[in-house]
Amino acid sequence: MSWYQNWMAVTDLDGTLLDHDDYSWQPAAKAVATLKEHEVPLVLASSKTLAEMRLLATELGIHQPMIVENGAAVAWPSEEEGEDYRVEAMGSPRDELIEVIHQLREENGWEFSGFADWSAEEVAEDCGLDLERAELARQRHGTEPLVWEDTEDAYAQFLVELESQDLRAVRGGRYIHVMGEFDKADGLRAVAETFGKGSATPLRIIAFGDSPNDEAMLCAADVAVRIRSRKSSEMKVQAPVLLQPEQPGPYGWAEAFEEWWSNQGAPQSTS
């Protein structure tokens, strides 16, 4: 048995596998091709929607489970005719969440806005997307990205109010994501349990991320890769092996992958 046969790779997208500015994954194309060639599952885990991630998975040439909207749901490749993914929700519907946060905004006079307030054209402009992809970004299951435009004291009060409603807010690479009591690690565990079922060898995981919303996922991995970004220093990652490549985005992704692959899954932690 080859060393990589009991491994799974899971990765954040924006600022990690995808460049923060132009969304390109090409600097990591060789690494992705190596995973595909050796049939190592590559699981995408992002704040993006299923509609967005489905398109990217097609570009990457992969058909694996995906952890969408920071763990709001796991999209499983479907074997049913006419369906490409089966969605397993991890939290409450987005409509219920939006009702809560909009009521809090009205009652407290807080200044923030999110995708539910914006047109597709406004999402496209703010995200740097074309209109088609902006429409896909608005097709959400259980999270709401927003921009906080009030004080930090007001934000702290907002967090308290969310907690009382069994909700929370997590800072991502671009937005604050309001969501239920779930995260990418919940999705990771669900996928890992399925992949590891019936195997005599424990499944091992390498996880890539660059923002606080990736922290729990990285802590659940055997090898955690903290990609350099404006927010990466805010993550407190505890994993058996922690790699911290010098370069940001997909360049750092490729750098860390090479370190892991060339050392057959047993690289040394870097600081």
LUMGU-980527 format. One record per residue (C-alpha): residue in three letters; x, y, z. Coordinates in steps of 0.02 Angstrom, whole numbers, padded with zeros to 5 digits, always signed. Example, Ala and Ser with C-alpha at 12.3 -4.5 7.8 and 13.67 -1.06 7.14 Angstrom:
BEGIN
ALA+00615-00225+00390/SER+00684-00053+00357/
//
This chain:
BEGIN
MET+00000+00000+00000/SER+00069+00171-00051/TRP+00085+00299+00089/TYR-00041+00420+00012/GLN-00184+00294-00004/ASN-00254+00333+00169/TRP-00245+00522+00149/MET-00375+00654+00108/ALA-00341+00836+00066/VAL-00465+00972+00114/THR-00445+01153+00066/ASP-00520+01325+00087/LEU-00537+01423-00074/ASP-00527+01614-00070/GLY-00352+01667-00021/THR-00297+01486-00008/LEU-00316+01378-00164/LEU-00382+01531-00256/ASP-00287+01693-00273/HIS-00368+01830-00168/ASP-00372+01954-00312/ASP-00401+01858-00474/TYR-00470+01692-00406/SER-00342+01591-00506/TRP-00289+01418-00446/GLN-00163+01391-00585/PRO-00007+01411-00475/ALA-00066+01253-00384/ALA-00119+01162-00544/LYS+00028+01039-00539/ALA-00010+00993-00357/VAL-00195+00968-00395/ALA-00148+00858-00544/THR-00037+00752-00430/LEU-00182+00722-00310/LYS-00297+00672-00453/GLU-00167+00558-00532/HIS-00144+00464-00368/GLU-00330+00465-00326/VAL-00309+00565-00165/PRO-00477+00647-00129/LEU-00475+00837-00137/VAL-00620+00907-00036/LEU-00665+01090-00059/ALA-00720+01182+00099/SER-00772+01362+00079/SER-00889+01504+00123/LYS-00941+01494-00059/THR-01109+01423-00112/LEU-01138+01253-00190/ALA-01179+01340-00355/GLU-01008+01425-00355/MET-00913+01273-00295/ARG-00995+01157-00421/LEU-00927+01267-00559/LEU-00752+01267-00483/ALA-00753+01079-00456/THR-00789+01058-00641/GLU-00642+01172-00683/LEU-00530+01071-00567/GLY-00593+00907-00640/ILE-00645+00834-00472/HIS-00809+00758-00410/GLN-00790+00739-00222/PRO-00896+00791-00072/MET-00891+00979-00039/ILE-00912+01076+00122/VAL-01011+01230+00073/GLU-01044+01396+00160/ASN-00924+01367+00304/GLY-01007+01201+00349/ALA-01190+01251+00325/ALA-01205+01094+00218/VAL-01108+00951+00143/ALA-01139+00919-00041/TRP-01118+00734-00081/PRO-01092+00675-00260/SER-01258+00596-00308/GLU-01281+00430-00396/GLU-01460+00473-00443/GLU-01493+00514-00625/GLY-01512+00699-00657/GLU-01435+00754-00491/ASP-01251+00795-00472/TYR-01249+00828-00283/ARG-01358+00782-00135/VAL-01361+00919-00002/GLU-01355+00875+00184/ALA-01395+01031+00286/MET-01300+01060+00449/GLY-01400+01209+00511/SER-01558+01313+00493/PRO-01613+01389+00326/ARG-01540+01557+00277/ASP-01711+01642+00276/GLU-01728+01615+00464/LEU-01554+01683+00496/ILE-01585+01840+00391/GLU-01746+01875+00485/VAL-01652+01874+00650/ILE-01507+01987+00597/HIS-01618+02112+00508/GLN-01727+02125+00662/LEU-01572+02156+00769/ARG-01516+02291+00648/GLU-01684+02378+00657/GLU-01697+02368+00846/ASN-01520+02428+00882/GLY-01486+02544+00736/TRP-01328+02449+00691/GLU-01246+02485+00525/PHE-01206+02333+00421/SER-01259+02262+00254/GLY-01250+02091+00173/PHE-01290+01992+00018/ALA-01477+01994+00058/ASP-01471+02185+00045/TRP-01372+02190-00116/SER-01417+02164-00298/ALA-01317+02043-00404/GLU-01230+02194-00481/GLU-01177+02257-00309/VAL-01113+02084-00258/ALA-01015+02075-00421/GLU-00935+02245-00392/ASP-00890+02210-00211/CYS-00822+02035-00242/GLY-00736+02071-00407/LEU-00844+01940-00495/ASP-00936+01941-00660/LEU-01125+01951-00650/GLU-01152+01764-00679/ARG-01038+01714-00536/ALA-01114+01848-00424/GLU-01285+01768-00452/LEU-01211+01600-00399/ALA-01138+01681-00242/ARG-01312+01737-00190/GLN-01386+01560-00198/ARG-01355+01521-00014/HIS-01418+01381+00099/GLY-01379+01434+00277/THR-01259+01581+00295/GLU-01258+01768+00263/PRO-01097+01865+00218/LEU-01099+02043+00279/VAL-00992+02199+00296/TRP-00990+02276+00470/GLU-00997+02466+00458/ASP-01021+02507+00642/THR-00904+02515+00793/GLU-00812+02370+00870/ASP-00912+02395+01031/ALA-01072+02376+00932/TYR-01000+02221+00848/ALA-00965+02144+01019/GLN-01147+02174+01066/PHE-01201+02099+00900/LEU-01104+01940+00941/VAL-01191+01927+01110/GLU-01361+01945+01028/LEU-01318+01814+00898/GLU-01263+01692+01032/SER-01431+01711+01119/GLN-01511+01655+00956/ASP-01392+01505+00935/LEU-01302+01597+00796/ARG-01125+01662+00777/ALA-01017+01769+00663/VAL-00850+01713+00591/ARG-00725+01825+00502/GLY-00674+01758+00332/GLY-00553+01821+00202/ARG-00676+01951+00133/TYR-00831+01956+00243/ILE-00903+01919+00413/HIS-01010+01763+00394/VAL-01164+01746+00506/MET-01208+01564+00530/GLY-01274+01432+00648/GLU-01173+01332+00774/PHE-01074+01236+00645/ASP-00909+01259+00556/LYS-00800+01181+00422/ALA-00734+01054+00547/ASP-00909+00980+00565/GLY-00915+00953+00378/LEU-00739+00884+00380/ARG-00784+00755+00511/ALA-00938+00700+00413/VAL-00836+00677+00254/ALA-00692+00591+00345/GLU-00811+00469+00429/THR-00882+00419+00261/PHE-00712+00402+00176/GLY-00637+00307+00323/LYS-00781+00185+00344/GLY-00729+00004+00325/SER-00543+00043+00308/ALA-00416-00050+00414/THR-00302+00102+00408/PRO-00355+00265+00493/LEU-00389+00406+00371/ARG-00265+00549+00382/ILE-00299+00728+00332/ILE-00200+00876+00265/ALA-00299+01039+00275/PHE-00262+01209+00198/GLY-00333+01376+00257/ASP-00293+01561+00279/SER-00427+01639+00391/PRO-00508+01620+00563/ASN-00655+01526+00486/ASP-00529+01389+00440/GLU-00457+01372+00615/ALA-00565+01227+00677/MET-00540+01133+00515/LEU-00351+01149+00525/CYS-00351+01094+00707/ALA-00445+00936+00655/ALA-00310+00888+00530/ASP-00152+00783+00545/VAL-00057+00911+00441/ALA-00120+01090+00448/VAL-00064+01217+00319/ARG-00084+01399+00371/ILE-00077+01500+00210/ARG-00009+01675+00232/SER-00141+01813+00222/ARG-00196+01972+00310/LYS-00296+01867+00433/SER-00189+01711+00451/SER-00099+01775+00606/GLU-00266+01777+00697/MET-00279+01588+00686/LYS-00223+01484+00835/VAL-00189+01316+00754/GLN-00142+01163+00855/ALA-00108+01011+00747/PRO+00022+00871+00748/VAL+00110+00957+00603/LEU+00090+01140+00557/LEU+00160+01205+00392/GLN+00170+01392+00359/PRO+00230+01426+00182/GLU+00309+01594+00145/GLN+00203+01633-00007/PRO+00017+01677-00002/GLY-00128+01598-00094/PRO-00104+01458-00221/TYR+00084+01488-00226/GLY+00094+01447-00040/TRP-00028+01302-00069/ALA+00090+01227-00197/GLU+00241+01260-00086/ALA+00164+01170+00064/PHE+00098+01029-00044/GLU+00272+00995-00111/GLU+00341+00991+00067/TRP+00207+00866+00119/TRP+00214+00758-00037/SER+00404+00748-00048/ASN+00411+00695+00135/GLN+00276+00563+00108/GLY+00153+00641+00228/ALA+00278+00669+00368/PRO+00349+00846+00350/GLN+00419+00945+00495/SER+00322+01090+00570/THR+00379+01262+00516/SER+00369+01425+00611/
//
